[in-house]
């Protein structure tokens, strides 16, 4: 599930590489297990929509807060 992550306004905000989610500067922010997004402490913070396959992932407006 590697690819770019875009916020609800279409701005590139991160990247998925294997089971990890990074910001645009390369800092690891989250772990990805299936479609679930976890903080590095293990706390569930969100998920990718099940219908999003491919290299580009688009967040809905409620998930934009994960990349501020």
Protein Blocks (a to p, Z undefined) as FASTA:
>chain_A
ZZcdddfkopafbdcehjbccdfkopafbdcehjbccdfkopafbdcdfklgcjbdcddf
klmmmmZZ
